[in-house]
Amino acid sequence: MLNISNFRFLSVLLAIMMLSCNQDVETASAKEIETIKVKRIPEPKSFGFTLSDFEVVFDTVRRGDTFGTIMDSHGVLPGKVYQITQRIPDSVMNFRRINTGKPYAILKSKDSTQRVEHFVYQKSVIDYAVISLDSLTGVARSKPITIKQKSTSGVISSNLSDAIDEAGLDYLLTNRFSDIYQWSVDFFKLQEGDQFKLIYKEKYIDDTIYAGLEGIDAAVLKHRGREFYAFEFEVDSLTGRTDYFDEDGITLRKFFLKAPLQFSRISSRYTGRRFHPVQRRWKAHKGTDYAAATGTPIWSTADGVVTKASYTRGNGNYVKVKHTGKYSTQYLHMSRRAVKVGQYVKQGEIIGYVGQTGLATGPHVCYRFWVNGRQVDPYKEDLPEAEPMKEELKPAYFKFIAPLKAKIDQVDYMEIK
């Protein structure tokens, strides 16, 4: 299933932030936040080998390469290759998916035979597989990882995408931040001068090489003078599932998302009277139009069952989802649909992609909302919340967030210029 977390890299046009104060808190002042080494995988350097004991060839997978062709170019016979591919499970290395551009190393004996003894394939900056040809064995390994906790603050001023580039931060940080508040804050109504603070973790290889965002521990969004706190907390110890709650233990998650796609811009709101750009006449517009690039993923704003997935002259490609006996939503003008009638979809699951089919002058999605069979403006509805935190978890939650709240309260807001 595809969900929101899988499409956080999409462009954001109106959620606007200038990120600053990005301090590695190991070298900060009295308000510093200590580095937390959450996990350390005791893996020796150099893939676990003393490389000076071998003749080592470093290379990258080229277009058209397979494990077999790579081995053949280094003198390994097809019979040996077949034995390896049959013996090593996909969980260690999927030999059918050798990706172009991935680095690898071949360790050969230092004698005159130059016999290949080990093959090391780097799946990612962290994970790699070691295939030992003599023993026909393989093992999946990971490089040592350090988790560093950092802080940042910012002020809304112009464009989020530009701000991320200027600050030199991982774009996933800001997308993750916007995801936290997508149920409780209308990002289309953020104002210039709104502020925010974050405490987050980053992954590093051997303490120095950046390896991506680990997560956001705590956040504060100051919107229209009000502070919205968010703290990540584990709600299911068996699955490790976490969610975000405010300082009172109230979930930030709602039954419906605020929007059916990553923030672009609202080009037309729900209204009883609008001049239709195609039909050239005044009529009611019982939907909210979100302008976005063609192909932008559209997701269901709540769990439900697809009741319609079709095409009409006016709607173009569209999907309608029934969520409960009371609520339904509809998504119009798609370039293509991604679901079928009768299919159950989860909140945030992709149901189609932005287009301009039907009566549309440009790429957008028209989002329509029904309550008891009547079309309404969802922004004016008192919509239900998701499942609240269990009462028995609250004592542990308040104990857990106490030091986090103290830390984030010590982080200064970026000054409004």
N, C-alpha and C positions, 0 to 999 in steps of 0.2 A: 504494500500500500504506500502511496506517495503522500506526504504530509507537508506541513508548512516548513518544518525544520530542514527538509531536503531542498528548499528553493529560496533560501535566505540570501543568495547572491544577486537576486533580481534588482534592477535599478530602482532607486527611490528618488522622487522628484520634489515632493513637498514637505516631507518630514525633515526639518532643517536644523542642523546642529553644527556648531563649531567646536570640535574636540580639542581640548588642551589639557594642561596639567597632567600629561601622561608621564607619570614618574615611576621609575623602577624603585619601588618603595624600600629596597634594601639600602639605598643611599639617600633616603629622604631625611627630613628634620624630625622634631619631636612628634610630629603627627604621622610618622611613617607607619606603614602596614607591613608586618614582617612577612618574609618569604615563607611559604608553607610548602614543604617537600612532602607532597601527599603520597607519591609512590616513586620507588626507585627500583628499576629492574636490574639486578646484578649481572649484566652481560658484559664480558670483556670487550675491549676495543678490537678493531680489525677483524670483525666477524668471529671472534673467538679463536683466531689462529695467530701464530707468530709468522707474519708474512715473510720474514727473511728466510724462513725454511723452504720457501717455494719460489718458483718462477711465476710471477703474477701478471695476468693480462686484465686490464680494466677496459671496458668497452660499454657501448649502449646498444640497445636493440634497434635495428634498422628496419625500414619498411620491407616486408616480405620475409623477415627472419622468423624462424620457428626454433624451438628447442633442438629439434633434430638437425637443422641446417647449421646452427651454431656449433653443436657438438661435432658434426661432420667436418667443419672447417678446422677443428683442432684434433682431428684424427680419431675420434671416438666412433666405433663401428655401430651400424644401425641396430644390430642385435642387442648391444648394451643399452642403447637409447630406449629400445622397446621394453627391456626389463625394468628400467628406471621408471618409465611412465606408467607401467602396470603396477609397480610396487608402491610408489609414493602417492598418498591420498591427496585429493584436491585441497583439503584443509591446510596442507603444508605448502603445496604449489600446484596451481592449475596450469598444466603444460599446454593446454589449448588456448590459453589467454596470456601469451607473452606480448606485452604492450610496447609498441614503438616508442622509443625515447627513454625507456627504463634502463638504468645502469645495471651492469652485472660485472662479476669478477670470476676469472677462471684461475684456479690454483693448480700448477703443474709441478711434477717432481723436478728436482734440480739436476738429475742425472741426464745422460745423453738421450734417454727415451722421451723426455718431455711429456710424460704421461699425465693426462688430466686426472686429478685426484678429487677435486671439489669444484662445484659450481655454486656461486652465490648470486641470487637474484634479488634486487632491491625493489620490493613491492611499493614502498613509500619511503618518506624520509625517516620513518621510525621502524617499520617492519621489513623483514627480509627472510628469505629461505635459503638454507644451506643443504645442498644435495651432495652426498658423498658417494662417488661412483664405485669404489671398491666394495663397500659394504651394502650398496643399494639401499641406503637409508636417507631420510630427509628430516629436517627439523625446522620449524618456524620460530624465529627469534625476533626480539625487539631491542632497539638501542636504549641505553639508560635515559630515563625521562625525569626531569625535574619540573615541578609545578610551582610557578611564581605568582604570588598574589600582588596585584597592582591596583592603582586607583586612577580615575580620570574625572574631569568635570567639563562642562561645556555650556554654551549659551546659544539659543536659537537666533540665527541672523540671516542666513541665505539659503544655501542648498546643501543637503546632507551628503550627496555623492562628492561634491567638491571639497567639503569639509574633511571627509575621510582621507582623501588624497593629500590635502594640505597637512593634516596632522600625522600622516604616515602610519596610521593604525590599520589593523585588520578590519576589513569591511564587515566581516561576520560579527564583530563586536557590536556595531551599531544596529545591524539587522536583528541580532539576538535581543538587543535592548528594546527595539520597537515591537518585537514579538511578545515580550513580557506584558506590555501595556495595551495590546491590540484589542482587548475586551473592554477595558475600563476608560481609555482615553481616546477621543476622536482626533487622530493625528492630522486630519484635514483642517482642524481648527486650532492648531498650535499657533501661538502668537510670537512675534519678534520680542525677544527679552525673556521668554520662558527658559528655565535652566534645568540642568540635570547633573547628577553625580553617580558614579559607578564604582563598585569594587568587583574585580574580575580576576580570573586566573588564566595564565598562558603556559603553554608547554614548551620546554626547551630540551634539546638533545645535548648531553654532556655539559649541561649548565650554560651553554653559550649559543647554540643554533636554534633559532625560533622554529617551532614545529606546529603552531596553530593555537587557536583559542580553546581553552578547556571549559569555560563557562562563566556566568555572572553570578556572584554570591549575593550581592545586594545592590539596590538601585533606588534613587530618589528622583522623581520628575516633578519639578516645580512649575505648575501650569495654572495661569490666571491667579497667581499668588498662593495656591494651595499645593502642599507637598504630598505626593503620592509615593509611599514607600513600597518596596517589593523585596522579599527575601526568599531565596530558594530553600526548600525543605523537603526531605525524603518522607513521602507519605506511605510507601509500601517497602518494607525492608526485604521482602522476598524477591521482588522484581527490581528493586532499586529505583522505582519511579519517583520523580520529584515534581514539585509544582511551586508556584509563587503565591505568596500570601502577604498581606499588609501587616502593619505593626500590631493590629488587633487580632490577627489570625484569620482574617476574612480573605477568601480566595479572590484572586484577580481574574480568574477565568469565568466567563459567562457562557450561557447556553448558546448564544450566537456571537460570531465574530463581528467586529465593527464594519468590516469591508470584505468583499469577495476576492480581493487580490492585493498584492503588495502595493504600498502606497504610490499612487501616480498623481492624478488630480481629479476632482469632481468637476465635470464639464457642464452638467445640468442636474439640478435637484428636483425632487418631487414637488409638483405644483399643480394647481387646478387650472392654470392658464399659461400656455407657452406657445410661441410661434414655431411650428414644426419646420425644421430646415429643409426637409425633402418635400413634404406635402404643401408647404407654403400657406399654411392657415393656422389660426389659433385653435388650440385644443388642450385638454388636460394631459399632463405628463406624469403618469403614476409609477414612476421609477426614479432611480438615481443613476446617472451616467458617470462612469469612471473611465476617463481617457487614458489609454496606455498603448504601448507599442504592439503591433500585430505579433501574435505568438506568446504574449505574456500569459502565464498560467492563471486560470480562474479556479477558485476552490469553493467547495460547499461551506457555507457559513455555520452549519450545524450538522449533526448526525441526521441521517434520514434515508428514505427510499426514493429512487428516481421514478417519477410517475410519467414524465414525458421527456423524450430526447428526439427531436425532430427538426423539420425545416418548414417555415412558412414565408410568404412573400414579405410580410412586415417584420417578423421576428428574426428572419434568417435562421442560422443554426442556433437552437436554444435547448436548454435543459430546465426542467422543473423538478424540485425535490420537496417531498412531504416529510416534515420533521416530527410533528405530532398531529393529533386530531385538530389542533387549533392553528398551527403554523405551517406555512409553505413558502418557498422562495423560488424565483425564476431568474434565469441568466440568459440574456439575448445577444444576438449579433456575433456569435462565435465564429472564428475561422474554421474550427473543427471541434467536434464533441469527443469526449474521452470516456463516456459512460453509456450504459444501455438501460432501457426501461426495466424496472424490477431490481436493479442493482442497489445494494446497500452501500452508502458512502459515509465516511467518518468526517467529522469537522476538520477542515483543512485539506481534505483529499481533493486532488485535481479532477475537475469534471469537464474541462474544456479549455480553449485558448482564445484570447482576444482576437477579434477580427472586425469586419465591417459588412457582414452579410445582411441581407434584408434592407430595410429603409434606414440606412446609416450613411452619413457623409464622411466619417472618418473612423479609425479603429477605436473601439471602446466596448465596454460591457454595460448593458442596461440591467440594473439589479432591481428586481421587483419583490415585494414582500406582502404576503397575505396573512390576515388574522381572521379566523372563522369565515373564510371565503371572501373577505373584503380586502382590496388592496389599500395599504396604508404606508405612511412614511416611517420606516424603521427607526429613524433618528428621533422620532417623537413618541416612541412606544416604551413602556416600562417592561423590558424584556427579562425573562427569568435568569437566575444565576445557575452555575454548575453546582455539582455536589460539594457541600461545605466540608471543612476539616472535621474529622471525628473528634469528639470532645475529649476522648482519652489521650489524644496526641497533643493537645494544647499545652499542658505543663512542660513537656519536652520542647515544644516549639518556642515558647517564650524564653526558656533557659538558653536555647540554641541561638536565638537572634539577639539576645542582650549584648554580647560583645560586638557583634556585627553592626548593630545600630549605633553603638558608641563610636566605632571606627568611622562609619560613613558620616556621622554627624560632625566628626573632626575634619573631614575633607572640606576645604573651602569651595564655595561656588565660584565659578569664573565670573569676574566682574562684567557687568553690562556696560558697554561703551556708549 
